[in-house]
Amino acid sequence: MIVIKFGGNALLQSSGNLWLDCVAEWQRRGMKLILTHGGGPQIDAELSLHGVARNFIEGYRFTDAKTMQIVEMVLSGMAQNLVRELRARNVSAVSLSGNDGGLFEVSIKRSPSGRDLGQVGEVKSVSVGIIKTLINGGVLPVITSISSTSEGVGVNVNADLAAGALAGAISAEKVIFMTDVKGIYRRYPDEGSLIQSCSKSELEELLPEMSEGMIPKVEAVIQAIDRGAKSAQIIDGRSADALTLALQGDAVGTLVHHG
């Protein structure tokens, strides 16, 4: 199984959503895929409409109650739109949140330095039964990372970290992170510092030097491999060709392996 996570920036900048054509083609070939998604720019736009300030702490969105309502509304709508797009490509798809079937068990997350992030969650475990049932039935799961604590408090789970936890839980062959850069950079945004391949331990050493925007992605990659995924690949989500190459197993973006 392969988990594909795309961000809202990648969705906005990809031409005609050609990457969905790629997903549909590989699904028809029998590849077992799971989609997860974020929606940062879409959430920012909706927050602006409602006069709610955006606030990031060490790469994570601070989420108060009003922000949580908007996050949930935007991401749920995006998931439904994706299901419609996939249906138009003759792909059977179902959207799920972290709440559905108790998919994600979460706890409240703090920033890397221990700062309060509000209603932000961290996936502690994944109930994979519902995912496996869907995939074995030929259905493509589309996962939205919003979830809730055991006390019923809605939480905003970073989509990169949710994808990493999910990929680890199902022992995915690979988790592909589609983003708005070509991969992981040693010195972002210097494209000459693109890392083509590295081990998890090498990436952990680089983490303290990463820019804030890269931190959740790098943490997600490390988490995915720690929890059982065989590899992780960060690619340019603005290019459908990059996704095709990644699904074929070709070298593109940054490939992270065990070690």
Backbone torsions as a table, in degrees:
resi	resn	phi	psi	omega
1	MET	NA	145.9	178.9
2	ILE	-125.2	130.2	175.8
3	VAL	-97.8	129.3	176.2
4	ILE	-114.3	120.0	177.1
5	LYS	-113.4	125.0	175.9
6	PHE	-118.7	146.4	179.0
7	GLY	-95.0	165.9	179.9
8	GLY	-63.0	-34.3	176.6
9	ASN	-63.4	-42.6	179.1
10	ALA	-62.8	-38.9	-179.9
11	LEU	-66.3	-40.9	-179.5
12	LEU	-67.2	-35.9	-170.7
13	GLN	-97.1	-9.0	178.8
14	SER	-78.1	135.1	-174.9
15	SER	-75.4	113.0	174.2
16	GLY	64.2	16.8	-177.9
17	ASN	52.6	41.5	-180.0
18	LEU	-62.3	-23.6	179.6
19	TRP	-64.6	-27.6	175.9
20	LEU	-68.2	-32.6	173.5
21	ASP	-61.7	-40.0	178.6
22	CYS	-63.9	-45.6	178.5
23	VAL	-59.1	-45.9	-179.2
24	ALA	-61.9	-40.7	-179.0
25	GLU	-64.3	-45.9	-179.0
26	TRP	-69.9	-32.8	175.4
27	GLN	-63.0	-42.3	179.1
28	ARG	-64.9	-28.9	178.7
29	ARG	-75.7	-7.1	177.4
30	GLY	102.0	3.1	177.5
31	MET	-70.9	135.1	-179.8
32	LYS	-88.8	111.8	-173.6
33	LEU	-121.0	151.6	171.8
34	ILE	-132.0	132.7	176.2
35	LEU	-104.1	136.5	168.7
36	THR	-129.3	155.8	-175.4
37	HIS	-148.9	155.6	170.9
38	GLY	-107.3	-158.6	-179.6
39	GLY	179.5	40.2	-175.8
40	GLY	-52.9	-54.6	-178.4
41	PRO	-63.6	-36.5	179.4
42	GLN	-67.0	-38.9	176.7
43	ILE	-66.4	-43.6	179.1
44	ASP	-58.5	-43.0	-179.1
45	ALA	-62.7	-41.5	-179.4
46	GLU	-70.7	-38.6	176.4
47	LEU	-59.3	-42.6	179.9
48	SER	-62.0	-41.0	178.8
49	LEU	-60.4	-33.3	-177.9
50	HIS	-95.3	4.1	178.5
51	GLY	70.2	28.0	179.6
52	VAL	-102.8	126.0	-178.0
53	ALA	-71.1	142.9	172.9
54	ARG	-89.5	142.0	-176.2
55	ASN	-144.9	120.2	179.2
56	PHE	-114.7	139.4	177.8
57	ILE	-125.7	112.5	178.1
58	GLU	52.6	42.2	175.8
59	GLY	88.9	-3.8	-178.3
60	TYR	-114.3	141.9	-179.9
61	ARG	-75.8	120.1	172.9
62	PHE	-67.7	129.7	-171.6
63	THR	-125.0	106.0	171.9
64	ASP	-91.2	-175.2	-173.9
65	ALA	-62.8	-41.9	-179.6
66	LYS	-66.9	-43.2	177.9
67	THR	-61.5	-39.0	-179.7
68	MET	-61.7	-41.8	178.5
69	GLN	-59.0	-41.9	-178.2
70	ILE	-72.0	-42.4	177.2
71	VAL	-56.7	-46.6	-178.3
72	GLU	-63.9	-42.6	-179.8
73	MET	-63.6	-47.5	-176.5
74	VAL	-66.0	-48.6	-176.3
75	LEU	-67.8	-37.0	177.5
76	SER	-64.2	-40.9	177.7
77	GLY	-65.3	-39.5	178.1
78	MET	-63.0	-40.0	-179.6
79	ALA	-62.3	-43.6	179.2
80	GLN	-64.4	-38.4	177.8
81	ASN	-63.5	-39.5	178.0
82	LEU	-64.3	-41.5	178.1
83	VAL	-61.5	-41.3	177.1
84	ARG	-62.4	-43.7	179.9
85	GLU	-62.7	-40.1	179.8
86	LEU	-69.9	-39.0	177.8
87	ARG	-60.8	-38.2	177.8
88	ALA	-65.1	-17.7	177.8
89	ARG	-103.2	18.0	177.7
90	ASN	62.6	34.4	175.7
91	VAL	-110.8	128.4	174.8
92	SER	-80.0	119.4	-176.6
93	ALA	-135.1	151.7	177.9
94	VAL	-133.8	132.2	176.7
95	SER	-92.6	138.2	178.7
96	LEU	-134.6	146.0	169.0
97	SER	-102.7	174.6	176.4
98	GLY	-64.4	-17.0	177.9
99	ASN	-77.6	-34.0	-170.2
100	ASP	-66.1	123.5	-179.1
101	GLY	63.8	19.4	-176.9
102	GLY	61.7	37.0	-174.1
103	LEU	-56.3	-48.2	179.9
104	PHE	-112.6	128.5	166.4
105	GLU	-95.3	123.0	-172.6
106	VAL	-125.4	160.6	169.7
107	SER	-130.0	168.2	179.7
108	ILE	-72.6	131.6	-178.3
109	LYS	-99.2	146.4	171.7
110	ARG	-114.2	164.3	-179.4
111	SER	-67.5	166.3	179.0
112	PRO	-53.5	-29.9	178.9
113	SER	-94.3	3.2	176.1
114	GLY	96.2	11.7	-178.8
115	ARG	-80.3	152.4	179.6
116	ASP	-68.9	133.2	179.0
117	LEU	-113.3	4.4	-177.6
118	GLY	76.6	-138.4	-177.1
119	GLN	-84.4	65.3	177.6
120	VAL	-116.7	131.1	-175.6
121	GLY	-109.8	161.9	176.7
122	GLU	-129.6	129.5	-177.4
123	VAL	-73.4	121.6	177.3
124	LYS	-93.7	-35.8	177.8
125	SER	-154.5	161.8	-177.5
126	VAL	-126.0	130.5	175.3
127	SER	-88.7	98.2	-168.5
128	VAL	-83.9	-7.3	-174.9
129	GLY	-56.6	-47.3	-177.9
130	ILE	-65.1	-35.1	178.4
131	ILE	-65.7	-47.1	-179.1
132	LYS	-64.3	-38.2	178.2
133	THR	-61.1	-44.7	179.6
134	LEU	-63.7	-48.0	-176.9
135	ILE	-63.9	-43.3	179.3
136	ASN	-65.3	-20.9	176.4
137	GLY	-91.3	8.1	178.5
138	GLY	79.5	17.9	-178.2
139	VAL	-103.3	138.6	178.9
140	LEU	-92.1	113.9	177.3
141	PRO	-75.7	136.6	174.1
142	VAL	-116.6	111.2	-169.2
143	ILE	-104.1	124.4	171.2
144	THR	-100.2	133.2	-167.7
145	SER	-81.3	-6.2	177.5
146	ILE	-59.0	142.0	-175.4
147	SER	-151.2	-161.8	177.9
148	SER	-153.5	156.8	176.2
149	THR	-77.8	172.9	178.1
150	SER	-64.4	-19.0	177.5
151	GLU	-88.4	-0.3	177.8
152	GLY	88.1	14.2	177.9
153	VAL	-84.1	123.2	178.7
154	GLY	-66.9	137.6	-179.0
155	VAL	-134.3	148.9	176.8
156	ASN	-94.8	111.5	179.8
157	VAL	-99.9	125.9	177.7
158	ASN	-53.2	127.9	-173.4
159	ALA	-65.6	-32.7	176.8
160	ASP	-63.3	-46.3	-178.8
161	LEU	-67.9	-35.6	176.6
162	ALA	-63.7	-42.6	178.3
163	ALA	-63.2	-40.1	178.8
164	GLY	-64.6	-43.0	179.1
165	ALA	-64.4	-41.9	179.5
166	LEU	-64.6	-44.6	-179.7
167	ALA	-62.0	-39.6	177.9
168	GLY	-66.4	-41.1	-176.2
169	ALA	-64.6	-33.5	-178.9
170	ILE	-97.2	6.8	-177.4
171	SER	51.4	51.3	-176.5
172	ALA	-60.3	145.5	173.1
173	GLU	-60.7	-36.3	-178.8
174	LYS	-161.8	149.0	167.3
175	VAL	-117.6	127.3	-177.8
176	ILE	-107.6	122.0	177.0
177	PHE	-101.0	111.9	176.7
178	MET	-91.9	119.5	-175.7
179	THR	-134.2	-167.6	-176.4
180	ASP	-103.2	19.2	172.0
181	VAL	-132.2	169.3	-172.1
182	LYS	-81.3	-8.5	-179.6
183	GLY	162.4	-154.8	178.0
184	ILE	-95.1	130.1	179.9
185	TYR	-106.7	141.2	173.0
186	ARG	-68.0	-37.4	-178.3
187	ARG	-131.7	77.5	-179.7
188	TYR	-62.9	135.8	7.4
189	PRO	-100.6	25.2	179.9
190	ASP	-66.9	106.3	-176.5
191	GLU	-65.9	-21.0	176.2
192	GLY	-70.0	-12.2	-179.6
193	SER	-98.7	14.0	178.8
194	LEU	-57.7	131.3	177.2
195	ILE	-92.3	116.8	-177.4
196	GLN	-81.3	-35.5	-179.7
197	SER	-155.8	140.8	176.9
198	CYS	-160.5	166.3	176.1
199	SER	-89.9	165.1	177.7
200	LYS	-60.0	-41.8	-177.6
201	SER	-66.3	-36.5	176.3
202	GLU	-64.7	-38.9	179.5
203	LEU	-66.9	-37.9	178.0
204	GLU	-61.5	-36.7	178.7
205	GLU	-67.1	-31.4	-178.4
206	LEU	-81.7	-18.7	-172.0
207	LEU	-53.3	-44.2	-178.0
208	PRO	-62.0	-20.1	-177.4
209	GLU	-94.7	-3.0	-174.6
210	MET	-75.0	150.0	173.4
211	SER	-69.1	159.4	-175.2
212	GLU	-58.1	-39.0	-178.0
213	GLY	-64.9	-25.1	-178.4
214	MET	-86.9	-20.0	-172.1
215	ILE	-57.8	-51.3	-179.3
216	PRO	-60.1	-37.7	-179.8
217	LYS	-65.7	-44.7	-179.9
218	VAL	-66.0	-42.1	177.2
219	GLU	-62.1	-37.3	179.8
220	ALA	-66.2	-40.7	177.7
221	VAL	-62.1	-47.2	-179.3
222	ILE	-62.1	-44.3	180.0
223	GLN	-62.6	-43.0	-179.1
224	ALA	-58.8	-46.0	-177.7
225	ILE	-73.1	-38.2	176.6
226	ASP	-58.7	-36.8	-173.8
227	ARG	-88.4	-8.1	174.2
228	GLY	135.9	-9.6	176.6
229	ALA	-67.2	145.1	-176.6
230	LYS	-78.3	-31.0	177.9
231	SER	-161.4	168.3	176.8
232	ALA	-139.1	145.5	-178.1
233	GLN	-136.0	129.6	178.0
234	ILE	-107.7	121.8	-174.7
235	ILE	-129.9	168.9	176.4
236	ASP	-77.0	105.9	-176.7
237	GLY	-74.0	-5.1	177.2
238	ARG	-79.9	-6.8	-175.4
239	SER	-120.9	118.3	175.6
240	ALA	-65.8	-29.9	178.9
241	ASP	-62.8	-37.9	179.8
242	ALA	-62.9	-39.6	178.9
243	LEU	-66.8	-41.8	177.7
244	THR	-58.2	-45.9	-179.8
245	LEU	-62.6	-41.8	179.9
246	ALA	-64.1	-41.4	179.7
247	LEU	-68.7	-27.3	176.6
248	GLN	-78.0	-12.7	-178.2
249	GLY	90.4	14.2	-179.0
250	ASP	-83.5	163.5	179.6
251	ALA	-78.5	117.7	176.2
252	VAL	-157.3	143.3	-178.8
253	GLY	66.3	-137.7	179.4
254	THR	-119.8	123.6	177.5
255	LEU	-105.3	126.6	-179.6
256	VAL	-115.7	130.6	-176.8
257	HIS	-124.4	174.0	178.5
258	HIS	-64.3	156.9	176.9
259	GLY	131.4	NA	NA
